[in-house]
Amino acid sequence: MSILIDDAIWPAHGRLWAHLVSDRSLEELHAFARRNQLPQRSFDRDHYDVPEDAVPRLIAAGAEQVGGKELVRRLIGSGLRIPARDRRG
């Protein structure tokens, strides 16, 4: 399993958020999210947005904490990354 989580540095809705991804498959990502009670609405095409307070729990459950650049590098390498231009609309 290669579930990755970055640092919660992204502000939105009065909180800081992290990204949770898989560098293998979306099925793996969704299964991990279900096991850890992440709401489906937090999925955004190739990642889950995760509030800062959930990060330690997800790491304890097996997510590997990496920097944001490493997370994106591995997501691109997996072929699962949805480019910004394709997120519009």
N, CA, C and O atoms as a MOPAC input file, in Angstrom:
PM7 MOZYME 1SCF
protein

 N      0.84900 1    -1.18300 1     0.00000 1
 C      0.00000 1     0.00000 1     0.00000 1
 C      0.88400 1     1.23200 1     0.00000 1
 O      1.86900 1     1.29000 1     0.73700 1
 N      0.54900 1     2.20300 1    -0.80800 1
 C      1.27600 1     3.46000 1    -0.87500 1
 C      0.30600 1     4.62100 1    -0.76900 1
 O      0.02700 1     5.30900 1    -1.75100 1
 N     -0.19500 1     4.82400 1     0.41400 1
 C     -1.04300 1     5.98200 1     0.68700 1
 C     -0.14200 1     7.06700 1     1.24300 1
 O      0.62000 1     6.83400 1     2.18200 1
 N     -0.23000 1     8.24500 1     0.66500 1
 C      0.62900 1     9.35800 1     1.03000 1
 C     -0.21200 1    10.51400 1     1.54700 1
 O     -1.34000 1    10.72400 1     1.10000 1
 N      0.34600 1    11.26200 1     2.49400 1
 C     -0.31800 1    12.46300 1     2.99900 1
 C      0.73300 1    13.55500 1     3.14800 1
 O      1.84000 1    13.29900 1     3.62200 1
 N      0.38800 1    14.75900 1     2.74700 1
 C      1.32500 1    15.87500 1     2.89300 1
 C      0.98800 1    16.68100 1     4.13600 1
 O      0.06800 1    16.34000 1     4.88000 1
 N      1.74200 1    17.75700 1     4.35500 1
 C      1.51500 1    18.61200 1     5.51100 1
 C      0.25900 1    19.45300 1     5.31100 1
 O     -0.06000 1    19.86200 1     4.19400 1
 N     -0.43100 1    19.69900 1     6.38700 1
 C     -1.65700 1    20.50900 1     6.33900 1
 C     -1.27400 1    21.99200 1     6.30100 1
 O     -1.15400 1    22.64500 1     7.33800 1
 N     -1.08700 1    22.50300 1     5.08600 1
 C     -0.68000 1    23.89700 1     4.92100 1
 C     -1.64700 1    24.68700 1     4.04700 1
 O     -1.43800 1    25.87400 1     3.80000 1
 N     -2.70200 1    24.03000 1     3.58200 1
 C     -3.62100 1    24.65400 1     2.63200 1
 C     -4.83200 1    25.22200 1     3.36800 1
 O     -5.65000 1    24.45800 1     3.88000 1
 N     -4.96100 1    26.56200 1     3.43100 1
 C     -6.09100 1    27.15100 1     4.15800 1
 C     -7.38200 1    27.14300 1     3.34000 1
 O     -7.38400 1    27.42300 1     2.14100 1
 N     -8.47600 1    26.81500 1     4.02200 1
 C     -9.81100 1    26.89400 1     3.43300 1
 C    -10.83000 1    26.70900 1     4.54600 1
 O    -10.63500 1    25.88400 1     5.43900 1
 N    -11.89700 1    27.46000 1     4.49800 1
 C    -13.00300 1    27.31000 1     5.45200 1
 C    -12.55000 1    27.44500 1     6.90000 1
 O    -13.07500 1    26.76700 1     7.78300 1
 N    -11.57800 1    28.31900 1     7.14500 1
 C    -11.11500 1    28.57400 1     8.50400 1
 C    -10.25700 1    27.46900 1     9.10000 1
 O    -10.04900 1    27.42900 1    10.31300 1
 N     -9.75500 1    26.56500 1     8.25200 1
 C     -8.92500 1    25.44800 1     8.71800 1
 C     -7.73800 1    25.26500 1     7.78000 1
 O     -7.67600 1    25.86300 1     6.70600 1
 N     -6.79800 1    24.42700 1     8.20600 1
 C     -5.71300 1    24.00500 1     7.32600 1
 C     -5.99400 1    22.58400 1     6.86400 1
 O     -6.53800 1    21.76900 1     7.60900 1
 N     -5.61100 1    22.30000 1     5.61700 1
 C     -5.92900 1    21.01900 1     4.99700 1
 C     -4.68000 1    20.37400 1     4.41800 1
 O     -3.74200 1    21.05600 1     4.00500 1
 N     -4.68900 1    19.05500 1     4.39700 1
 C     -3.65700 1    18.23800 1     3.75700 1
 C     -4.30100 1    17.49400 1     2.59500 1
 O     -5.51900 1    17.52200 1     2.41500 1
 N     -3.45600 1    16.82800 1     1.81200 1
 C     -3.93300 1    16.00000 1     0.69600 1
 C     -3.56300 1    14.55200 1     0.96100 1
 O     -2.45700 1    14.26100 1     1.41800 1
 N     -4.47600 1    13.65700 1     0.67800 1
 C     -4.27500 1    12.22200 1     0.82400 1
 C     -4.39300 1    11.59900 1    -0.55500 1
 O     -5.40500 1    11.78700 1    -1.23100 1
 N     -3.36900 1    10.85500 1    -0.98800 1
 C     -3.35500 1    10.24700 1    -2.32600 1
 C     -2.84200 1     8.81500 1    -2.24300 1
 O     -2.30600 1     8.37900 1    -1.22500 1
 N     -3.02500 1     8.10700 1    -3.33900 1
 C     -2.36900 1     6.81800 1    -3.54600 1
 C     -1.44700 1     6.96900 1    -4.74000 1
 O     -1.78100 1     7.65700 1    -5.70400 1
 N     -0.29100 1     6.32800 1    -4.68000 1
 C      0.57400 1     6.33200 1    -5.85900 1
 C      0.44300 1     5.00900 1    -6.61600 1
 O      1.29500 1     4.66000 1    -7.43300 1
 N     -0.64500 1     4.27500 1    -6.32700 1
 C     -0.90400 1     3.01000 1    -7.02900 1
 C     -2.25200 1     2.98200 1    -7.73300 1
 O     -2.32200 1     2.68400 1    -8.92500 1
 N     -3.34200 1     3.29500 1    -6.99300 1
 C     -4.65900 1     3.21400 1    -7.62500 1
 C     -5.69000 1     4.00700 1    -6.83900 1
 O     -5.56300 1     4.20900 1    -5.63100 1
 N     -6.71500 1     4.45100 1    -7.55900 1
 C     -7.81700 1     5.13000 1    -6.87300 1
 C     -8.59300 1     4.15500 1    -6.00900 1
 O     -9.13600 1     4.55100 1    -4.97700 1
 N     -8.66000 1     2.89500 1    -6.40100 1
 C     -9.35200 1     1.89200 1    -5.58800 1
 C     -8.69300 1     1.77500 1    -4.22000 1
 O     -9.37400 1     1.71100 1    -3.19700 1
 N     -7.35400 1     1.74700 1    -4.20900 1
 C     -6.61100 1     1.69800 1    -2.94900 1
 C     -6.91000 1     2.94100 1    -2.10400 1
 O     -7.12500 1     2.83600 1    -0.89600 1
 N     -6.92300 1     4.10000 1    -2.73200 1
 C     -7.18800 1     5.35300 1    -2.03400 1
 C     -8.58600 1     5.35200 1    -1.42500 1
 O     -8.75200 1     5.69200 1    -0.25300 1
 N     -9.59000 1     4.97100 1    -2.21100 1
 C    -10.96400 1     4.95900 1    -1.70800 1
 C    -11.13600 1     3.93200 1    -0.57600 1
 O    -11.85600 1     4.19400 1     0.38800 1
 N    -10.49200 1     2.78800 1    -0.68400 1
 C    -10.58900 1     1.77400 1     0.37700 1
 C     -9.98200 1     2.30600 1     1.66900 1
 O    -10.55900 1     2.12200 1     2.74100 1
 N     -8.84000 1     2.95500 1     1.58500 1
 C     -8.21100 1     3.54100 1     2.77600 1
 C     -9.12100 1     4.60900 1     3.37400 1
 O     -9.30400 1     4.66400 1     4.59000 1
 N     -9.68900 1     5.45400 1     2.52100 1
 C    -10.58200 1     6.51900 1     2.99100 1
 C    -11.81100 1     5.93200 1     3.69200 1
 O    -12.21800 1     6.42800 1     4.74300 1
 N    -12.39800 1     4.88900 1     3.12200 1
 C    -13.56200 1     4.24600 1     3.75900 1
 C    -13.19300 1     3.66600 1     5.12800 1
 O    -13.92100 1     3.85100 1     6.10400 1
 N    -12.05600 1     2.96300 1     5.19000 1
 C    -11.62300 1     2.36600 1     6.46600 1
 C    -11.40500 1     3.42100 1     7.54100 1
 O    -11.52200 1     3.14200 1     8.73400 1
 N    -11.08700 1     4.63000 1     7.10700 1
 C    -10.77200 1     5.70600 1     8.05500 1
 C    -11.84900 1     6.78200 1     8.11800 1
 O    -11.59800 1     7.90300 1     8.56100 1
 N    -13.04600 1     6.42700 1     7.67200 1
 C    -14.23900 1     7.27100 1     7.78200 1
 C    -14.07200 1     8.67100 1     7.19000 1
 O    -14.55200 1     9.65000 1     7.76100 1
 N    -13.38900 1     8.76400 1     6.04400 1
 C    -13.32800 1    10.04800 1     5.35100 1
 C    -14.56900 1    10.17300 1     4.48000 1
 O    -14.92200 1     9.23000 1     3.77200 1
 N    -15.22900 1    11.30900 1     4.52000 1
 C    -16.43900 1    11.46100 1     3.70800 1
 C    -16.11700 1    11.50000 1     2.21900 1
 O    -15.11300 1    12.08300 1     1.80900 1
 N    -16.95800 1    10.88600 1     1.42500 1
 C    -16.77200 1    10.86100 1    -0.03200 1
 C    -16.70900 1    12.28200 1    -0.59900 1
 O    -16.02200 1    12.52200 1    -1.59200 1
 N    -17.41400 1    13.21400 1     0.02100 1
 C    -17.42100 1    14.59000 1    -0.48900 1
 C    -16.04300 1    15.26000 1    -0.40200 1
 O    -15.82000 1    16.29300 1    -1.03400 1
 N    -15.11800 1    14.68000 1     0.37300 1
 C    -13.77900 1    15.26900 1     0.47600 1
 C    -12.85300 1    14.80000 1    -0.64700 1
 O    -11.69600 1    15.21700 1    -0.70800 1
 N    -13.35700 1    13.92700 1    -1.54500 1
 C    -12.56600 1    13.46900 1    -2.68700 1
 C    -12.64400 1    14.50900 1    -3.79900 1
 O    -13.72400 1    14.98800 1    -4.14200 1
 N    -11.47900 1    14.85200 1    -4.35800 1
 C    -11.40100 1    15.85000 1    -5.42700 1
 C    -10.57800 1    15.29800 1    -6.59200 1
 O     -9.41700 1    15.67000 1    -6.76400 1
 N    -11.16500 1    14.42900 1    -7.37300 1
 C    -10.65700 1    13.87500 1    -8.62200 1
 C     -9.44600 1    12.95700 1    -8.50300 1
 O     -9.43000 1    11.89000 1    -9.11600 1
 N     -8.42600 1    13.34400 1    -7.72800 1
 C     -7.26500 1    12.46600 1    -7.56800 1
 C     -6.72500 1    12.43700 1    -6.14400 1
 O     -5.69500 1    11.82000 1    -5.87500 1
 N     -7.42600 1    13.10900 1    -5.23200 1
 C     -6.98400 1    13.16900 1    -3.84100 1
 C     -8.16300 1    13.44300 1    -2.91700 1
 O     -9.24100 1    13.85100 1    -3.35100 1
 N     -7.92800 1    13.20600 1    -1.64000 1
 C     -8.87600 1    13.60600 1    -0.60700 1
 C     -8.29800 1    14.82400 1     0.10100 1
 O     -7.10200 1    14.87100 1     0.38800 1
 N     -9.14300 1    15.80300 1     0.38000 1
 C     -8.76400 1    16.92200 1     1.23000 1
 C     -9.04500 1    16.49400 1     2.66500 1
 O    -10.14300 1    16.03900 1     2.98400 1
 N     -8.04100 1    16.64600 1     3.52800 1
 C     -8.09600 1    16.12900 1     4.88800 1
 C     -7.81400 1    17.26000 1     5.87300 1
 O     -6.80200 1    17.94600 1     5.72700 1
 N     -8.66400 1    17.47800 1     6.86000 1
 C     -8.39800 1    18.53600 1     7.83900 1
 C     -7.18700 1    18.19500 1     8.70200 1
 O     -6.88400 1    17.02900 1     8.95600 1
 N     -6.51700 1    19.23100 1     9.13600 1
 C     -5.28000 1    19.09300 1     9.90900 1
 C     -5.41500 1    18.13800 1    11.09300 1
 O     -4.50100 1    17.36000 1    11.36700 1
 N     -6.53500 1    18.19000 1    11.78900 1
 C     -6.67800 1    17.35700 1    12.98300 1
 C     -6.79200 1    15.86400 1    12.67000 1
 O     -6.63700 1    15.04000 1    13.57100 1
 N     -7.06100 1    15.49700 1    11.40800 1
 C     -7.14700 1    14.08300 1    11.02200 1
 C     -5.80000 1    13.50400 1    10.59700 1
 O     -5.65900 1    12.28500 1    10.50000 1
 N     -4.82100 1    14.35000 1    10.34500 1
 C     -3.53500 1    13.88100 1     9.82400 1
 C     -2.87300 1    12.85400 1    10.74900 1
 O     -2.48100 1    11.79400 1    10.26200 1
 N     -2.72600 1    13.10900 1    12.05500 1
 C     -2.07400 1    12.10500 1    12.90900 1
 C     -2.79200 1    10.74900 1    12.89800 1
 O     -2.14200 1     9.70400 1    12.91500 1
 N     -4.09700 1    10.76600 1    12.87100 1
 C     -4.88000 1     9.51800 1    12.84300 1
 C     -4.62200 1     8.73900 1    11.55900 1
 O     -4.51600 1     7.51300 1    11.58700 1
 N     -4.52000 1     9.44600 1    10.43100 1
 C     -4.29800 1     8.78400 1     9.14900 1
 C     -2.87100 1     8.24100 1     9.04200 1
 O     -2.64500 1     7.19400 1     8.43600 1
 N     -1.92500 1     8.94600 1     9.62500 1
 C     -0.54800 1     8.44200 1     9.66800 1
 C     -0.49700 1     7.17700 1    10.53000 1
 O      0.14500 1     6.19400 1    10.15900 1
 N     -1.16800 1     7.20700 1    11.66800 1
 C     -1.21900 1     6.02200 1    12.53300 1
 C     -1.86900 1     4.83800 1    11.82500 1
 O     -1.55100 1     3.68500 1    12.11900 1
 N     -2.78000 1     5.12100 1    10.89100 1
 C     -3.46900 1     4.06600 1    10.14000 1
 C     -2.64000 1     3.55900 1     8.96200 1
 O     -3.04200 1     2.61000 1     8.28900 1
 N     -1.48800 1     4.18000 1     8.70500 1
 C     -0.60600 1     3.67200 1     7.66300 1
 C     -0.24400 1     4.62100 1     6.54500 1
 O      0.54800 1     4.25900 1     5.67500 1
 N     -0.79700 1     5.83200 1     6.53400 1
 C     -0.42100 1     6.79400 1     5.49700 1
 C      1.01600 1     7.25100 1     5.74200 1
 O      1.42500 1     7.46800 1     6.88300 1
 N      1.76500 1     7.39100 1     4.66700 1
 C      3.15200 1     7.85300 1     4.75300 1
 C      3.16800 1     9.37200 1     4.59500 1
 O      2.69600 1     9.90200 1     3.58900 1
 N      3.71200 1    10.06700 1     5.58900 1
 C      3.77800 1    11.52100 1     5.50700 1
 C      4.97300 1    11.92300 1     4.65100 1
 O      6.10400 1    11.50600 1     4.89800 1
 N      4.69400 1    12.74700 1     3.63600 1
 C      5.72000 1    13.24500 1     2.72400 1
 C      5.48000 1    14.73300 1     2.50600 1
 O      4.39900 1    15.24400 1     2.80000 1
 N      6.47600 1    15.41500 1     1.99900 1
 C      6.30500 1    16.81800 1     1.63400 1
 C      5.40300 1    16.95300 1     0.42100 1
 O      5.18400 1    15.99200 1    -0.31600 1
 N      4.89100 1    18.13800 1     0.22600 1
 C      3.97800 1    18.37500 1    -0.88900 1
 C      4.58600 1    18.09100 1    -2.25000 1
 O      3.91900 1    17.52900 1    -3.11900 1
 N      5.84900 1    18.47400 1    -2.45100 1
 C      6.50000 1    18.22800 1    -3.74200 1
 C      6.66000 1    16.73800 1    -3.99700 1
 O      6.46600 1    16.27400 1    -5.12100 1
 N      7.01000 1    15.98800 1    -2.96400 1
 C      7.14800 1    14.53400 1    -3.10200 1
 C      5.79600 1    13.89400 1    -3.40500 1
 O      5.70400 1    12.99700 1    -4.24300 1
 N      4.75500 1    14.35400 1    -2.72700 1
 C      3.41400 1    13.81900 1    -2.97300 1
 C      3.01200 1    14.02200 1    -4.43100 1
 O      2.52900 1    13.09300 1    -5.07600 1
 N      3.20700 1    15.21800 1    -4.94600 1
 C      2.84200 1    15.50000 1    -6.33900 1
 C      3.71700 1    14.70400 1    -7.29600 1
 O      3.21700 1    14.17200 1    -8.28700 1
 N      5.01600 1    14.61200 1    -7.01800 1
 C      5.92100 1    13.85000 1    -7.88000 1
 C      5.47000 1    12.39700 1    -7.99600 1
 O      5.43600 1    11.83200 1    -9.08900 1
 N      5.12600 1    11.80300 1    -6.86100 1
 C      4.71200 1    10.40200 1    -6.87900 1
 C      3.33000 1    10.22200 1    -7.49200 1
 O      3.06300 1     9.20300 1    -8.12900 1
 N      2.45100 1    11.19800 1    -7.30800 1
 C      1.12700 1    11.12900 1    -7.92100 1
 C      1.23600 1    11.23000 1    -9.44100 1
 O      0.56700 1    10.48900 1   -10.16200 1
 N      2.06600 1    12.13200 1    -9.92400 1
 C      2.29500 1    12.24700 1   -11.37000 1
 C      2.89500 1    10.95000 1   -11.89800 1
 O      2.46000 1    10.43300 1   -12.92800 1
 N      3.89100 1    10.42600 1   -11.19400 1
 C      4.54500 1     9.19400 1   -11.61400 1
 C      3.59700 1     8.00800 1   -11.70000 1
 O      3.81300 1     7.08900 1   -12.48900 1
 N      2.55300 1     8.03000 1   -10.89100 1
 C      1.58000 1     6.93500 1   -10.89000 1
 C      0.62200 1     7.00300 1   -12.07700 1
 O     -0.04200 1     6.01900 1   -12.40300 1
 N      0.55500 1     8.17200 1   -12.72300 1
 C     -0.39600 1     8.36500 1   -13.80400 1
 C     -1.78900 1     8.75100 1   -13.32300 1
 O     -2.71100 1     8.86800 1   -14.13000 1
 N     -1.95100 1     8.95100 1   -12.01800 1
 C     -3.26900 1     9.28100 1   -11.45900 1
 C     -3.53000 1    10.78500 1   -11.35200 1
 O     -4.66600 1    11.19300 1   -11.10700 1
 N     -2.51900 1    11.60000 1   -11.52800 1
 C     -2.66200 1    13.04500 1   -11.36400 1
 C     -3.59500 1    13.61100 1   -12.42100 1
 O     -3.45100 1    13.32300 1   -13.61000 1
 N     -4.56300 1    14.42700 1   -11.97600 1
 C     -5.43500 1    15.17900 1   -12.89100 1
 C     -4.84600 1    16.58300 1   -12.99000 1
 O     -4.84700 1    17.31600 1   -12.00100 1
 N     -4.33800 1    16.97700 1   -14.17100 1
 C     -3.73500 1    18.30900 1   -14.31000 1
 C     -4.73600 1    19.42900 1   -14.02500 1
 O     -5.93900 1    19.26200 1   -14.22300 1
 N     -4.23100 1    20.56000 1   -13.56400 1
 C     -5.08000 1    21.70800 1   -13.21500 1
 C     -5.98900 1    22.10800 1   -14.38200 1
 O     -7.15100 1    22.45900 1   -14.17700 1
 N     -5.46100 1    22.05200 1   -15.58800 1
 C     -6.26500 1    22.46500 1   -16.75600 1
 C     -7.50100 1    21.57200 1   -16.93400 1
 O     -8.51400 1    22.00800 1   -17.47900 1
 N     -7.40600 1    20.31900 1   -16.46800 1
 C     -8.52800 1    19.39700 1   -16.58700 1
 C     -9.47300 1    19.46200 1   -15.38500 1
 O    -10.52300 1    18.82000 1   -15.39800 1
 N     -9.12000 1    20.22500 1   -14.35000 1
 C     -9.96600 1    20.36900 1   -13.16600 1
 C    -11.04300 1    21.42600 1   -13.38100 1
 O    -12.07200 1    21.40200 1   -12.70500 1
 N    -10.82900 1    22.33100 1   -14.28600 1
 C    -11.78500 1    23.41900 1   -14.51200 1
 C    -13.07400 1    22.89600 1   -15.11000 1
 O    -13.08600 1    21.95900 1   -15.90800 1
 N    -14.15700 1    23.53000 1   -14.69700 1
 C    -15.43900 1    23.19400 1   -15.29600 1
 C    -15.99200 1    21.99000 1   -14.69500 1
 O    -17.07700 1    21.55200 1   -15.07700 1

